[in-house]
Amino acid sequence: MNPRDTSTDFDCTAFLSNAGLGRKIVELASKEAFFSQGDPADSVFYLQEGRAKLTIVSPHGKEATITLFSAGDFVGEESLASIPGLRLATASAVTACRALRISKDEMARVMHEEPTFVDFFLRFMLARSMRTQADLVDQLFNSSEKRLARILLIMAEFGKPGERDTFIPPISQEALAEMIGTTRSRVSFFMNRFRALGYIDYNGRIRVNKSLLNVVLLDQLPEHNSQMPALPTVATVLNAAMAQAGTSSEAVFPVVKSTLKAVLAIGGAAKD
């Protein structure tokens, strides 16, 4: 067998851009799977173009979206574990994707022989580990509204170098709900709220505005917690009612007084 070139001039970009021994370019349409849960874990994919997602199905049939991928991500790197096994999740295209499929043997070979590639891959794995930790902290400590803001920013690729498309790939509210651990109705409520506040726009496709960063970085949401919609004060209700009726406060005071007495009596009974 001829020895391979192991010079320090190894070009990671060229290696991950072109087909070759143990490497094949694959193109997938939206919703097509790179691999499915239970398949043999025999290759790694390097996503060159498009968006993808990783989902897992429980023994009871409940599906959850674990994470999203964009260009420059490795997919299915768990196949490099020394013990042969099966895929623990399903990776599928969210948009049309182009990827390099690298066999497990070729991936192991280049990592063994090319220190430049090892450095490149380790940087990716460290970034992935930090992202996973951030996801865990997000789930443990942030409100579902703030988690939704964060996932929308990630999908819009804010924070990555260069100009980014602020339109996110097509994704259902059910999938967003799975990712942040809430219900579809809550996601719908938050999305409408974000749109009303000018953080997002959507008419067929969702466009994320940079102002949404303030929700995640500066916690700049309106004063009241959206989980508990604010109730209008008694004074606000009375002023609105009087304005609509064209009535002075003196005319309605006796009615208000008797109403408040009844309300306080009910409140006292409920407290007991």
C-alpha positions in Angstrom: 0.0 0.0 0.0 1.4 3.4 -0.9 2.0 5.8 2.0 -0.3 8.9 2.0 1.0 12.4 2.1 0.9 13.6 5.7 2.5 17.0 5.2 1.5 20.0 7.3 0.0 21.6 4.1 -3.1 19.5 4.3 -6.0 21.5 3.0 -9.1 20.9 5.2 -11.3 23.0 2.9 -10.4 21.0 -0.2 -10.8 17.7 1.6 -14.3 18.7 2.8 -15.3 20.2 -0.6 -14.5 17.4 -3.0 -15.4 13.7 -3.4 -12.5 11.2 -3.2 -11.5 7.9 -1.7 -14.1 7.2 1.0 -15.9 10.5 0.3 -19.0 11.1 -1.7 -21.1 14.3 -2.5 -24.8 13.8 -1.7 -27.7 16.0 -2.4 -30.9 15.8 -0.5 -34.3 17.4 -1.0 -36.2 19.0 1.9 -37.4 16.4 4.4 -35.1 13.7 3.0 -33.0 11.8 5.6 -29.2 11.7 5.8 -29.7 8.7 8.1 -32.5 7.3 10.3 -32.7 6.3 13.9 -31.5 2.6 14.1 -29.4 2.7 11.0 -25.7 1.5 11.2 -23.5 4.4 12.3 -20.9 4.0 9.6 -20.3 7.5 8.2 -20.0 11.2 9.0 -21.6 14.0 7.0 -20.1 17.5 6.4 -22.9 19.9 5.5 -21.8 22.2 2.7 -25.1 23.9 1.9 -28.6 24.0 3.4 -30.1 23.4 6.8 -30.8 20.1 8.6 -32.2 19.0 11.9 -31.7 16.1 14.3 -34.8 14.4 15.8 -35.4 11.4 18.0 -38.4 9.3 18.6 -39.2 7.8 22.0 -40.4 4.2 22.5 -43.9 5.6 22.9 -43.7 7.4 19.5 -43.2 10.9 20.7 -40.8 12.9 18.4 -38.5 15.7 19.6 -36.2 18.0 17.6 -32.8 18.0 19.4 -30.8 20.5 17.3 -30.4 22.3 14.0 -27.5 22.2 11.6 -26.2 24.7 9.1 -23.4 24.9 6.5 -20.1 24.1 8.1 -21.5 21.5 10.6 -20.6 17.9 10.9 -23.6 15.6 11.2 -23.4 12.1 12.7 -20.0 12.3 14.3 -21.0 9.8 17.0 -20.2 7.1 14.4 -16.5 7.7 15.3 -17.0 6.0 18.7 -14.7 2.9 18.9 -17.6 0.6 19.6 -19.7 -0.1 16.4 -23.3 0.8 16.9 -26.6 2.2 15.5 -27.8 5.8 14.9 -29.5 7.1 18.0 -31.4 9.8 16.1 -32.6 10.8 12.6 -30.9 13.6 10.6 -33.0 15.1 7.9 -32.9 18.1 5.6 -35.0 21.1 6.4 -34.1 22.8 3.1 -32.3 21.4 0.1 -28.9 20.2 1.2 -25.6 19.4 -0.3 -23.2 17.4 1.9 -20.0 15.3 1.8 -20.5 11.8 3.1 -17.3 10.5 4.7 -16.9 6.9 5.6 -16.0 6.0 9.1 -12.8 4.4 8.0 -11.7 7.4 5.9 -12.6 9.8 8.8 -10.5 7.7 11.2 -7.6 7.6 8.7 -7.5 11.3 8.1 -7.7 12.1 11.8 -4.9 9.7 12.5 -2.6 11.0 9.8 -3.4 14.7 9.5 -2.9 16.9 12.6 -4.3 19.9 10.7 -7.6 18.2 10.2 -7.6 17.0 13.9 -7.2 20.6 15.0 -10.1 21.7 12.7 -12.4 18.9 13.9 -11.6 19.5 17.6 -12.5 23.1 17.2 -15.8 22.1 15.8 -16.4 19.6 18.6 -15.6 22.2 21.3 -18.0 24.6 19.7 -20.7 21.9 19.5 -20.0 21.1 23.2 -20.4 24.7 24.2 -23.6 24.9 22.2 -25.0 21.8 23.9 -24.2 23.3 27.3 -25.8 26.6 26.4 -28.9 24.6 25.2 -29.0 22.9 28.6 -28.7 26.2 30.6 -31.4 27.7 28.3 -33.8 24.8 29.1 -33.1 25.0 32.9 -33.1 28.7 33.6 -34.8 30.7 30.8 -38.5 31.2 30.2 -40.0 29.5 27.2 -40.4 32.9 25.5 -36.7 33.6 25.8 -35.9 30.1 24.6 -37.9 30.8 21.5 -36.1 34.1 20.9 -32.8 32.2 21.1 -33.7 29.5 18.7 -35.0 32.0 16.2 -31.7 33.9 16.4 -29.8 30.6 15.9 -31.8 29.7 12.9 -31.3 33.2 11.4 -27.5 32.6 12.1 -27.0 35.9 13.9 -23.5 36.1 15.4 -21.8 34.2 12.5 -19.2 36.1 10.4 -20.4 37.8 7.3 -23.8 38.9 6.1 -26.5 36.5 7.0 -29.9 35.8 5.6 -32.3 36.8 8.4 -35.1 34.7 6.9 -35.2 31.3 8.8 -35.9 28.0 7.0 -39.5 26.8 6.9 -40.4 25.3 10.3 -43.7 24.5 11.9 -44.8 25.9 15.3 -45.1 22.3 16.5 -41.3 21.8 15.8 -40.5 25.0 17.6 -42.6 23.9 20.5 -40.7 20.6 20.7 -37.3 22.4 20.6 -38.1 24.7 23.5 -40.3 22.4 25.6 -43.7 24.1 25.4 -47.0 23.8 23.6 -47.8 25.0 20.1 -50.4 27.5 21.4 -47.7 29.1 23.6 -45.4 29.4 20.5 -48.2 31.0 18.6 -48.8 33.5 21.4 -45.1 34.3 21.6 -44.7 34.7 17.8 -47.6 37.1 17.6 -46.1 39.0 20.6 -42.7 39.2 18.9 -44.3 40.5 15.7 -46.3 43.1 17.6 -43.1 44.3 19.3 -41.3 44.5 15.9 -38.8 41.7 16.7 -39.9 39.5 13.7 -41.9 39.8 10.5 -43.7 37.0 8.8 -45.9 36.6 5.8 -45.2 33.1 4.5 -41.5 33.2 5.7 -40.3 34.4 9.1 -37.7 37.2 9.1 -35.9 37.8 12.3 -34.9 41.4 13.2 -31.7 42.2 15.0 -33.7 43.8 17.8 -34.6 40.3 19.0 -31.1 40.1 20.3 -32.1 42.4 23.1 -34.5 39.7 24.4 -31.7 37.2 24.8 -28.7 39.4 25.6 -30.3 42.2 27.6 -33.5 40.6 28.7 -35.5 43.5 27.3 -39.0 42.3 27.3 -41.9 44.5 28.3 -42.3 44.9 32.1 -44.9 42.3 32.6 -44.1 38.6 32.3 -45.7 37.2 29.1 -46.4 34.0 30.9 -48.9 35.9 33.1 -50.7 38.5 30.9 -51.1 41.7 32.9 -54.6 42.5 34.1 -55.9 46.1 33.8 -56.2 48.0 37.1 -59.6 49.0 38.5 -58.8 52.6 37.8 -58.1 51.9 34.1 -61.4 50.0 33.7 -63.4 52.7 35.4 -61.8 55.5 33.4 -62.4 53.7 30.2 -66.0 53.0 31.2 -66.7 56.6 32.2 -65.1 57.9 29.0 -67.3 55.7 26.9 -70.4 56.6 28.8 -69.5 60.3 29.0 -70.2 60.2 32.8 -68.5 62.0 35.6 -66.9 60.2 38.5 -69.4 61.7 41.0 -72.2 60.1 39.1 -70.8 56.7 39.2 -69.1 56.7 42.7 -72.1 55.2 44.6 -72.2 52.3 42.1 -68.4 51.8 42.3 -68.5 51.8 46.1 -71.1 49.1 46.3 -69.3 47.0 43.6 -66.0 47.3 45.4 -67.7 46.1 48.6 -69.0 43.1 46.9 -65.6 42.3 45.3 -63.8 42.7 48.6 -66.3 40.4 50.3 -65.7 37.7 47.6 -62.0 38.1 48.0 -62.2 37.7 51.8 -64.3 34.5 51.4 -61.8 33.1 48.9 -58.9 33.8 51.2 -60.6 32.0 54.1 
